Amino acid sequence: MPMRRWNSWFASPVATPAARLAAGLMLGVTITASAQASSLRVQLPFDIRSINPGVNRDHNTDGVVLHMVEGLVAYGEDALPKPLLAEKVEISGDGKTYSFTLRQGVKFHNGASLSSEDVVWSWNRYMDPKTDWRCLSEFDGRGTVKVESVTAPDARTVVFTLDKPSALFLTSLARTDCAMTGILHKDSVKADGSFDKPIGTGPFKLGEWKRGEYIKLERFADYASLPGKIDGLTGAKRPLVDELRFVIIPDSATAKAALERGDVDVVPDVANADVAELKKSGKVSLSVVSSMGLVGLIIQTRDPVMGNVKLRRAIAAAIDTDELVGAVTDGIGKPNQSIVPALSAYHGPVEQQGVKYDPAAAKKLLAEAGYKGEKIVMLANKRYTNSFDSAVIAQQMLKTAGLNVEIEVLEWATQLDRYNKGNYQIQAFPYSGRLDPSLSFESMTGPKDKQPRKLWDDPQVQALLDKSMVVAGKAERQAIFDELHKRFIADVPMVMLYNGIVSGAFSKRVKGYTSSLTSLPRLWEVSVDG
C-alpha cells in the first residue's frame, strides 16, 4: 500500500540568593560551587496534582510534567502536530497505518537509549484502564478512533494501526492534557506496577516535590535537543539552567510583588489589569500572546425566547466587539468572532469575517423577531474576571438596543452545572483551548437530547464536522471549516468575542522567555544572568 511521508510538519522557595547564602553562613554550612548553580524560580498558582503524566492532572500540573516527558509528536507554534521523538512519520494511503521512525541519540533520564520497545510499553500502560490515563477514551473506540495495534518491527520503528482514517490522530497524540502521550522508561513504575516517578526524555528531570511549597526539576545533561529554533512544544528545547524551581504562590498580588522584589523570576500569567502597570514600571519584562481559549456569550437555542434566530442575530449586531474586547482586556486583546482561534493555521480570510456592529440593524431584527421586552437572564461568575466583565459590558450594549437583559452571578461550579444541563438563556462563558478546529467545533456541536451541554444541534453541521475529523488534506479541511464558520455566524448559537490572552512577566535577568499559545510555561531555551 502506498505511503505518504509526513516530516514537513515539522531551600526556601522565595528566598533570594543573598538570603540563602547568609543563612548558610550563619549555620556554619560550607558553601560549595554547586550552591551557585543557576536556578530559575517560577510561580505556580496551585500545587500540582501528581507527577504521573496524563493521570490525575490539571492544566497547572501539565505545565510542570511536560518539562520532563515528551511524545512522538508535539504542537508547533502554528498549533499543528510536528515530530518530536519521531524523526518522521509515514501514513498509509488508506490513512489507517502510521509508521514512526524514532530519532537517534535520544536518552531517558536514567541513561537508557530510547527504542521502539519503550514506545510500545508506554502505549500498553496508557491503554490499561488501571492507569487511569486522561485520554484512554480518545483511542479505545469511544472517541473518534480506535488503535487496533501498536508494533515495533525494529528498534527505531513503531507502527500504529487504526480502525479507520482520522485527521485527528496525531493531534490527539500531541494533546497537552494527554501529557503529549509521553514516552516513559519502564523503570518509571515499581515492581508491583504502581507508578514511581517519570523517567522521560525531557530537558529536565524530577528533583524534589515538597508538597504545598515547591517542585524542583534538575537539568538533564544528556538531553538530545532538536536543532533550529524553539517551535511551540517541539523544536529546540535545550535546558539552559541547572534547576527549575516551581514556587507555589496562590495569590496573584503576592506573586507580582515577589517578582518585583526578585524573589521569583517568572510569573507565567499575570492579570490583564497588571500588564500596563508592570510595563510602565520597567522593573520586569513582559511576553503577551493570544491563546487558543474561547471567550463569548453562549445561547440556549431551545429557549422559547432565544430560539428565534432573528433575535440571536440582533444580539450579535448589538455588540461592539472592538469596544468590548478593548475594555475587557485593557487594550491587549483583539476581537475574533470565529470558533477557529486566531493563531490556528486554519484561521483564514473567511474566519476573519463576522457580524458588523450595527445598532439600527439590531433594532430592526428585534422588531422582525416580535420581541416584546421579555426578560433575558445572562449567567456569569466572578472566578473568570474577563468573562464576567464581558457580561457586564455586553448587558449595557444589549439594553441600548432594546433588550431587557439581567445578569445573574453564580458560583463557577453552579454555572458549569447549568451549562452541562442546558439550563440557561445566555451565559458569559470561557472555553479552554483546543488546538484543532474540529475539536473547537466539537466542544459545542452535537445532539442536545443526548448531550444537553451542546450549543449547536444541526445534522448538516454535524455531518460537516464528522467529515473534518476524517479527511487529512489541509485544503479540504479548510473548506469545511470555512463553511462551518459561515453557518455559525448565520445561526448564532454563540456570540464569539475573543481568544484568551497569556501575559507572562519575568525578571530582567531572564533571557529567552516567551509565553506560549497553550498558556503553559515554557522554560527550555531560557537562561538567567548572575
Secondary structure, 3 states (H helix, E strand, C coil): CCEEEECCCCCCCCCCHHHHHHHHHHCCCCCCHHHHCCEEEEEECCCCCCCCCCCCCCHHHHHHHCCCCCCCEEECCCCCEEECCEEEEEEECCCCEEEEEECCCCECCCCCECCHHHHHHHHHHHHCHHHCCCCHHHHECCCCCEEEEEEEEECCEEEEEECCCCCCHHHHHHCHHHHHHCCCCHHHECCCCCECCCCCCCCEEEEEEECCCEEEEEECCCCCCCCCCEECCEECCCCCCCEEEEEECCCHHHHHHHHHHCCCCEECCCCHHHHHHHHHHCCEEEEEEEEEEEEEEEECCCCCCCCCHHHHHHHHHHCCHHHHHHHHCCCCCCECCCCCCCCCCCCCCCCCCCCCCCHHHHHHHHHHHCCCCCCEEEEECCCCHHHHHHHHHHHHHHHHCCCCEEEEECCHHHHHHHHHHCCCCEEEEEECCCCCHHHHHHCCECCCCCCCCCCECCHHHHHHHHHHCCCCCHHHHHHHHHHHHHHHHHHCCEEEEEEEEEEEEEECCEECCCCCCCCCCCCCCCEECC
